[in-house]
Amino acid sequence: MNRYYAAIAGRANHRCEYCQAPELIFNFPFEVEHIIPLSRQGENDEANLALACRSCNLRKGTRISGIVPASNTEVSFFHPRQDK
């Protein structure tokens, strides 16, 4: 288990910080993931860590933005510490 799990899960109230799914309905703990991946110069500290369900974590991967097909513009992904 990730050494930050207890702190991050408690701060997130044991919910995925992206889709808000409650950890309780899954049969295993959610993952502690980097909001800005280390490969993108993200930090390995609690401010850059989020609790994520497996689906959200796999969908995001190492990306931090995506292209909106209708407008062909790049937008940043949801950031659980900055966006509502």
N, C-alpha and C positions, 0 to 999 in steps of 0.2 A: 504494500500500500504506500502511496505517496506520503512523504513525511509532512506535507502541508495539508493533507486531507482534512483533519479535524478542524483546523482553523478556517479553511476555505468553505467546507460544507456547513459549518456553523454560521458563517457570515451570509451564506446563500440560503439559509434556512432549509437546507437539504432539498433544494430545487435546482433544476438546470437553469443556469443564468441566461440562457438563450431562449429556450421555448417555455420555460417555467414549469416543466413536468416535475411532479414530486418524486423524489428518489424512492419513497416508500412503495410505490407501485411496481418497481423493478425488483428483480431477484438478486441484485448485486449493487455495490456502491457505484456512484457516478465517478467520472474521471476528473482529475485536476488537470486543466489544460492551460496553455499559454495563450492569452488574448492576442498578443503580438508574438508570433513564434520566435524562438531563439534564432532560427535561420534567417529571420528578417530583423535582426538586431533587437529583439525583445529581451527584457530582463527576466532573470529567474528569481523574482521576489513576489511577495503576496499581492502587491498592487497590479501585477500583470498576470495573475492566476485566476481562473474561473472554474466553477463546478459545471461540468457539461455531461449531458447524457451521451451515450455512445453514438446515437444518430447525429446529433448536432456536432459532436467532435469530429466524426468521420466526414461529414459534409463540408465542414470548414477546412479541415486539413491544415496546410501551411499557408493558405491564402489569407489575405487581409482585405481584399476588395473583389468586386465582380463587375461585369458589364451588363447594363440594362439593355436588353435587345431592342426595345421599342425606340430608344433614343441613341443607342450605341455610345452611351456615356459610362464612365467608370465611377462606381460609388463604393465607399468604404462599407465593410460589414458592420453589423451591430456590435457596439462595444458596451458590455454590461456595466462598466464603471462611468461611462460618459453619456450614453444614449438612454432614452426612455421609450 
